[in-house]
Amino acid sequence: MKIVSYETVTVESEGFLLDAILWRRFHRPVQGLLEVLLELPANWALADNVILPVGTVVTIPIPQERDINTVPVISLWD
């Protein structure tokens, strides 16, 4: 996965998870992005927090558009 840029997001409400921040940014699952996010030196401290405290700054890697694969979503009801 090639990263083309980075964005920073500050957690502004209680109960936020890293995967929810990625979902709000991309509006779809991006395979492997959470792992890339946690490998960034700016985010190393986030690996210990399941729920992010208010005021936490998260650096989000932005991959090339062609690297964003849509993960099929399985629904129990069609």
C-alpha positions as CSV (number, residue, x, y, z in Angstrom):
1,M,0.0,0.0,0.0
2,K,1.6,3.3,-1.1
3,I,0.8,6.3,1.1
4,V,0.5,9.6,-0.7
5,S,-0.3,11.9,2.2
6,Y,-1.4,12.2,5.8
7,E,-4.2,13.9,7.6
8,T,-4.5,14.6,11.3
9,V,-7.7,14.3,13.2
10,T,-8.4,15.3,16.8
11,V,-10.8,13.2,18.8
12,E,-13.6,15.5,19.9
13,S,-16.1,13.2,21.6
14,E,-15.9,10.2,24.0
15,G,-16.0,6.6,23.0
16,F,-14.2,6.8,19.7
17,L,-12.3,3.9,18.3
18,L,-9.6,4.0,15.6
19,D,-11.6,1.9,13.1
20,A,-14.5,4.4,13.5
21,I,-12.2,7.3,12.6
22,L,-11.1,5.4,9.5
23,W,-14.7,4.6,8.6
24,R,-15.7,8.3,8.9
25,R,-12.8,9.3,6.7
26,F,-13.2,6.7,3.9
27,H,-16.8,5.6,4.3
28,R,-15.8,2.1,3.5
29,P,-13.5,-0.6,4.9
30,V,-9.9,-0.3,3.7
31,Q,-8.0,-3.5,4.1
32,G,-4.7,-3.1,6.0
33,L,-5.1,0.6,6.8
34,L,-5.5,0.2,10.5
35,E,-2.2,-1.7,10.7
36,V,-0.4,1.0,8.6
37,L,-1.9,3.7,10.9
38,L,-0.6,1.9,14.0
39,E,2.9,1.5,12.5
40,L,3.3,5.3,12.1
41,P,5.6,6.7,14.9
42,A,3.1,9.5,15.6
43,N,0.5,6.8,16.5
44,W,2.6,4.4,18.5
45,A,0.9,5.5,21.8
46,L,-2.5,4.7,20.3
47,A,-1.9,0.9,20.3
48,D,-2.6,0.7,24.0
49,N,-5.9,2.5,23.9
50,V,-9.0,0.7,22.8
51,I,-11.2,3.8,23.4
52,L,-9.4,7.0,22.5
53,P,-9.5,9.9,25.0
54,V,-10.9,13.3,24.0
55,G,-8.1,15.5,22.6
56,T,-6.1,12.6,21.1
57,V,-4.5,13.5,17.8
58,V,-4.5,10.7,15.2
59,T,-2.4,10.8,12.0
60,I,-4.3,9.1,9.2
61,P,-2.3,7.7,6.2
62,I,-4.0,8.4,2.9
63,P,-3.3,5.6,0.4
64,Q,-3.4,5.9,-3.4
65,E,-6.9,5.6,-4.7
66,R,-6.0,2.4,-6.7
67,D,-4.8,0.8,-3.4
68,I,-8.2,1.3,-1.7
69,N,-9.9,-2.0,-2.4
70,T,-13.5,-2.3,-1.6
71,V,-14.0,-5.2,0.8
72,P,-17.2,-7.0,0.0
73,V,-19.8,-6.6,2.7
74,I,-21.9,-9.7,3.5
75,S,-25.5,-9.0,4.6
76,L,-27.7,-11.5,6.4
77,W,-30.8,-10.0,4.8
78,D,-31.0,-9.2,1.1
